[in-house]
Amino acid sequence: MKPLNVAVIGAGSISDLHLKSYQKNQQAAIVAICDINEGRARAKAAEYGIERVYTDYHKLLEDREVESVSICTWNNLHAQIAMDALRSGKNVLVEKPLSRTLEEALQLQQIVKETGGLLQVGFVRRYASNTEILNRFIQAGELGEIYYSRVSCLRRLGNPGGWFADVERSGGGPLIDLGVHIIDIAWYLMGRPKVKSISGNTYLKLGNRSNIQNLSFYQASDYDTSRNTVEDFANALIRFENGASMTVDVSYTLHAKEDELIVKLYGEKGGAEIEPELAIVSEKYDTILNVTPQVDNRGLDFVEAFQNEINHFVGCSQNHTESRSPVDDGVEIMKMLVGIYESAQKGTEIYFD
């Protein structure tokens, strides 16, 4: 089979994971890269041996040799670039979140239907080996009906600054940046139930805490402490149409003793954890069992998960099959994210039809 010609739009830090993964896939060929910062685009082109460099993504989309694109830009550009790419006949892998607003997500969903194109949302945790293992147990009924999940991603210090801290470009703070991952993986493993209502809260109390010394944290390439318009912390209760529920809390900064990452599922027959590492709780012969799977890695191997995600996208593009993380799922996740922000703003529970 002829290798798939791919291009990457946006040459920031996340683009490296896309580029490295495409390089390792023998069925993919990276033919172009685009970024509004020409120097950054050319540096990535030199590093990965890419011939064509663009600073205007519209020009890239006119390139007939490009068959599929990865969108790795600021969040506020995801939906528009994805719509333009689909209309130009390209297959699309768009980084999470799908969009900044629910309206954009619904518009993009309609474009996918109209064009019949492939759009894969970058829910990378779905492609991790420990997710696949746990999903086999769930599909076999080992947990029974899953009625509750608890997800948490708390950073005591970790506002990346730059565009991450600018609500106009990011759409939000830790909820839309970090929460999207843990909400999605729990929701995916719960069977993707439709959201019914949301009660949420957001807080901007601590700012970027740039005064803190002697404790390092990830900083965006355009890190700047002069602007911060996103929340420090968010929490929520999400109710689903099937009666299940999920509690969420996420932070960029919090007066916490340590960072925390938790994804836990509770069912009628058993329970499970996928973060911080894979574990299953069962009951046999009137005895509760803590089951420890004997696997190479019970934690998240992010590089492996990313490679699996890219491999899946390439395969779907070549075989014209639907992705494991389609646009419809991206829309449902946006309902949850936007619903939490709306509930927090209005101070009331939000309901969905």
N, C-alpha and C positions, 0 to 999 in steps of 0.2 A: 504494500500500500504506500502511495506517495506521502511523504511527510507533510504535516499540516503547517502552513505558513502562518506564524503568529507574530503579533506586535504587542508591545506594552505601552500603555498611555499613562504617564506619570512615572517619574524616575526617582521618587523618594525612597525611604528606607524599606518599605514593604515590597517594592519592586524587585529587590534582590532575591527574595524568596521565590517569586514568580520566575525570574530569569534563570536562576540556578536550577529550578525544577524543570523548566522547559529544556535546558541544556542537557539534562540527564535523561530526557525522554527521546528515544531514537525516532519516534514518530512525529516529532515537532522540530521545526526550524524557525529560529528567531530572525525575522527579516527587517524589522523596523522598531524604533523607539521614539517616543514623543514626550516633551516636557516644555513648559513655558520658559524654563530656565535652560537656555541652549547649552551653556557650559556643563551643567549637570547631565543633560541628555548625551552630550558628546563624550563625557567621561564614562558613562555607563556603556555607550556604544563601543568605546575602545576596550573596556574591560571584558565585554562579552562577545566581541567580534561581530558587531551588528553594522551592516553597511549603510542603512538609510536612517537619517535623523530628521525629525520634524519638531517644530515648535508650535504648530497649529494642528490640532487633532483632526480638523476637517480635511486638511490636506492628506493626512495619513489615511483617512477613511476613503479617499478617492483612489488610493493605491490598490489596483486590482489584484495584485499578488497577495495582499494580506487577506487571509481567510477568517482569522479569529483574533480577538483582542482581549487582553487583560486590562481592566480599568483600575488604576492604583492612585487616583488623584485625591484631592480634598473631598470630603463627603458631599459638599454642596454641588459638585459637578457630576457625581455618579449617575444620577437618573438621566440627565440631559445627554451626556456622552453615550450612555447605553442606548437611549432611544435613537440617536443619530446613527450609531453603529448598526443597530438592527435594521433601520431603514436602508442602510447602504449594503445590506446583505451579509454582514459579518456575524459570526458567532461571538457571544459575549460572556466573559467571566468578570463579574463586577465585585470588587471588594465590599465587605460589609461596612456600614449598613447599606441597604439597597438605595436609600434616598434620605433626604432630611425630613420630608413630610409624607403623610399618608396620601395626599393628593398626587404627589409625584409618583409614588409607588403604584397607585391605581392606574395612572396614565401609562406608566411603563408596562403594567400588566396587559393593558389593552393593546399596546403596540406589539407585544409578543404574540397576542392572538391574531392580530391583523397580518403580521408578516410571516407567522409560522416559524420564526427564528428560534434559535437556542439561546437561552439566558440562564447562566448558573450563578447563584449568589455565593459569595465567599464564606460560607459557614464551615470553616476548616475543621473544626472539632468533629464534625460528622464523619470525617474520613480517617480518623485516628483508629489504630488497631484495637485499643481498649474499648472504644465505642462500638466497634463491630462485634467484639466478643460479647459485651453486655447485651447488645441488641438481639443476639441469637438466644440468649437466656430469656429475654423478655418475650420474643416472638414465640418461644416454646411454652409460654405460660408460667414460667418459674416464679415470677413475681405476682401473678394474678393481675387483677385490675389495679392500675397505679392511680391512686387518688390524691397524692400530695407530693410535692417536690419543694426542696429548699435550696436556693442558690445564693451564693455570696462571693463577692470579690472585693476585698477591702485592702486598700493600700493606706498605710499610715503616712507615707510621703511619696507622691508620684504623679503630680500634675506635669505632663510633658511640656506645657507651654506652647508657644508658637500657634499654629493653626488649630491645634487641639483645644486651646483655651479661648478660641474665638468662636462664639456661638453661631455667627453668620456663616462661617466656613465649615464648622464641625457639626452643627445642629444640636450640640449638647456636650456634656462632659463625660464622666465615667459611665453613666447609664448607656449612652449610645456608642461609646468606645469599648468598654469592657463588658457591660451588662448584656449587650447583644450576643456575645459568645455563650455565656452561661445560661441565659434565658433560652436561647435556641437549642442548645444540646439537651437540656432538661425537657423542653417541649417536644423535641424530636423523639426522644426515648419514651415519652408519655403517650406517643401515638398521634401527635399533632392535633390535639383537640381545638375546636374553634373557641376563640376568646368571647366571654360573655360580659364581664365587667372588670373594672380596675379601680383600685384606690391607691393613690401614690402620694409621696412627699419628696420634695427636693430641698436642699439647703445649700446656701452659699455663705458660710460663716468664717472659714479659715483662709480663703484666698489661695494663692500659689505657694505660700510659706517659703518664699525665696530667702528668708532670713536664716533658715535652718542650716547649720554647718555640720560637717563630719558624718554625713549620711548621704550616700550617692543615690541617684535614681535616673531613670530614662529621661532624656531630654530630646525634644524634636529638633530636626536640623535647623529650623528657624526659631529656636528657643528665644523667648523674649519675656521678661517679667513685667513689662509695662502694661500688659493687657490681660485681663482674665474675666470673661463674661459667662463662664459655665459653672455648673453646680459642683460643690465639693463632694456631696453625698446624696444618694437617692435610695428610697425603699418603696416597696409596693406589695400589695396583695392582689394577685390575678386570679379571677374565677373563670372556669371554662364551662361550656354548654353541657358537657357530660357529668358535671358535678365535681370534677377534680379542681385542685387549686395549687397555686405556687406562691411562695414568698421570696422576695428579692431584696438584697441590699448590696450596694456598690459604692466605692469611694475612690477619689484621687488622693484625698488627705483626710485623716481622722486621728483623733487622740486615742490611738489603739496601741496595745503593747507590741503587736506584731502583725504582719500581713496575713491575710487569710483567703483561701480559695476553697470553696465548698460547692459540690453539686451532689445532692442526695435525693433519692427516689424512694417512696414508700408505697407498697402494694398490699393487697389482701393476703397474699401467700408469702411474700418476702420483701426485702428491701435491697438497695444497692447504693454504692457511691462510685462516681466516675472521677471526681476530684476530691482530695488531692491525688488519690490513686484508686484503682479498681478494687472493689470489694463487694461481696454479696452476702446478705443475711438471709438465712432460710430456717425452716422448722421441719424436723423429721422425727417421727416416733416420740412426739411430745417433748422434744428437746430443741432449743434454739441453737443454730449453728452459725458461726462466722466463717464464711468460705473465702479462702485466699487463693485466687487463680494462680497457677504456676505458669507464668508467661515471661517472655523476655523483658517486658517493660509494663508495669502496672500504672505508671504515670503517663502523662501526655508527652509523646515525642513529636514536638511541633514540626521539625524538619520532615520527618516521615509522613506526618499527616498532610503537610503541604504538598509533598511529592505525590501522595495518593490523590489529592484533590486535583492537581494539575493533570495527572494521568487520566483521571476520570473525565475531565473536561475535554482533553484531546480525543479520547475514545468516543465520547458523545458527539463531538464535532465531526469526526470521520464517519461514524455509523448512523448519524442522524437520529439519535435516541435522546430521550428526556433525561435531564440531570437528576441526581439525588437531592439537589437543593434548588428547585425551580423557583420561578418568579412568584408563584402563588404562596410559597412558604415565606418569601421575603416580604410580601404584603402583610401576612398575618403577624410576623415579627414586628413590622413597623406599626401595626395597630397597637401592639403592646407598649412599644417604646413611646410613641406619641401619646398614647392613653395615659401613661404614667406622668408625663410632663403636663398634660392637660388637667388631669386630676389634681396635681400639685398646685397648679396655677389657680384653679377654680375652688379648691378646698372641698371638693365633693367627689363622690364615686362616679365614674364614667361607665355608661352602658353602650353595648354594641348590638345592632340588629342581627 
